[in-house]
Amino acid sequence: DDAEDVNTMEKVMLEYAAMDRELNHYMRAIEETVSQIKREKPETVPDLNNLVKEKFTALESMNTDSDLQRNEKYVYFKDQLKEMRKQCKSYFLKNNDEAIEQIDEDIAVTQSQMNFICPITQTEMKRPVRNKVCGHIYEEDAILKIIQSRKQRKKKVRCPKIGCSHSDVKESDLMPDEALKRAIDSQNKQ
């Protein structure tokens, strides 16, 4: 049954969103703990495990179901599903080659729209820049703020795209992505 398969896929995507949120909270708790220790420079080393756990629990306590609904990959899944349903109806009504071409085109547009979201701000980019080293794209202002903030603390900047191993993002690595900017502008005009 197709509806059952879709429901199963949606549950899996929500589970993914929950795991993604949990991972992000854990990483943030560790970063905040490290920052706190460096800032306060305690005479005795505190129980780091306990500090991380406290910060992680505090972050997790603010969780809501709407957080999961806003997860980048879940939104993408729902958009694709909506588009596919719309196109299937269109296909059955027209039942010709034009409908199939339209489905392919709409899927390509939906996939490219996913690339419009900045991994830092989780909003559509206005001035995308591409990292020459790892290829990831960010909103220019957002990545520059991170680089400047970390530079003041004499820290390296890890690529904010989850799963990326690039751990030393520099301003000189960033190049404007004009093609993506045109695609975003074009999409917004429609």
Secondary structure in CASP SS format (residue, H / E / C, confidence):
PFRMAT SS
TARGET T0000
AUTHOR 0000-0000-0000
METHOD secondary structure of the structure
MODEL  1
D C 1.00
D H 1.00
A H 1.00
E H 1.00
D H 1.00
V H 1.00
N H 1.00
T H 1.00
M H 1.00
E H 1.00
K H 1.00
V H 1.00
M H 1.00
L H 1.00
E H 1.00
Y H 1.00
A H 1.00
A H 1.00
M H 1.00
D H 1.00
R H 1.00
E H 1.00
L H 1.00
N H 1.00
H H 1.00
Y H 1.00
M H 1.00
R H 1.00
A H 1.00
I H 1.00
E H 1.00
E H 1.00
T H 1.00
V H 1.00
S H 1.00
Q H 1.00
I H 1.00
K H 1.00
R H 1.00
E H 1.00
K C 1.00
P C 1.00
E C 1.00
T C 1.00
V C 1.00
P C 1.00
D C 1.00
L H 1.00
N H 1.00
N H 1.00
L H 1.00
V H 1.00
K H 1.00
E H 1.00
K H 1.00
F H 1.00
T H 1.00
A H 1.00
L H 1.00
E H 1.00
S H 1.00
M C 1.00
N C 1.00
T C 1.00
D H 1.00
S H 1.00
D H 1.00
L H 1.00
Q H 1.00
R C 1.00
N C 1.00
E H 1.00
K H 1.00
Y H 1.00
V H 1.00
Y H 1.00
F H 1.00
K H 1.00
D H 1.00
Q H 1.00
L H 1.00
K H 1.00
E H 1.00
M H 1.00
R H 1.00
K H 1.00
Q H 1.00
C H 1.00
K H 1.00
S H 1.00
Y H 1.00
F H 1.00
L H 1.00
K H 1.00
N C 1.00
N C 1.00
D H 1.00
E H 1.00
A H 1.00
I H 1.00
E H 1.00
Q H 1.00
I H 1.00
D H 1.00
E H 1.00
D H 1.00
I H 1.00
A H 1.00
V H 1.00
T H 1.00
Q H 1.00
S H 1.00
Q H 1.00
M H 1.00
N C 1.00
F C 1.00
I E 1.00
C C 1.00
P C 1.00
I C 1.00
T C 1.00
Q C 1.00
T C 1.00
E E 1.00
M C 1.00
K C 1.00
R C 1.00
P E 1.00
V E 1.00
R E 1.00
N E 1.00
K C 1.00
V C 1.00
C C 1.00
G C 1.00
H C 1.00
I E 1.00
Y E 1.00
E E 1.00
E H 1.00
D H 1.00
A H 1.00
I H 1.00
L H 1.00
K H 1.00
I H 1.00
I H 1.00
Q H 1.00
S H 1.00
R H 1.00
K H 1.00
Q H 1.00
R C 1.00
K C 1.00
K C 1.00
K C 1.00
V C 1.00
R C 1.00
C C 1.00
P C 1.00
K C 1.00
I C 1.00
G C 1.00
C C 1.00
S C 1.00
H C 1.00
S C 1.00
D C 1.00
V C 1.00
K C 1.00
E H 1.00
S H 1.00
D H 1.00
L E 1.00
M E 1.00
P E 1.00
D C 1.00
E H 1.00
A H 1.00
L H 1.00
K H 1.00
R H 1.00
A H 1.00
I H 1.00
D H 1.00
S H 1.00
Q H 1.00
N H 1.00
K H 1.00
Q C 1.00
END
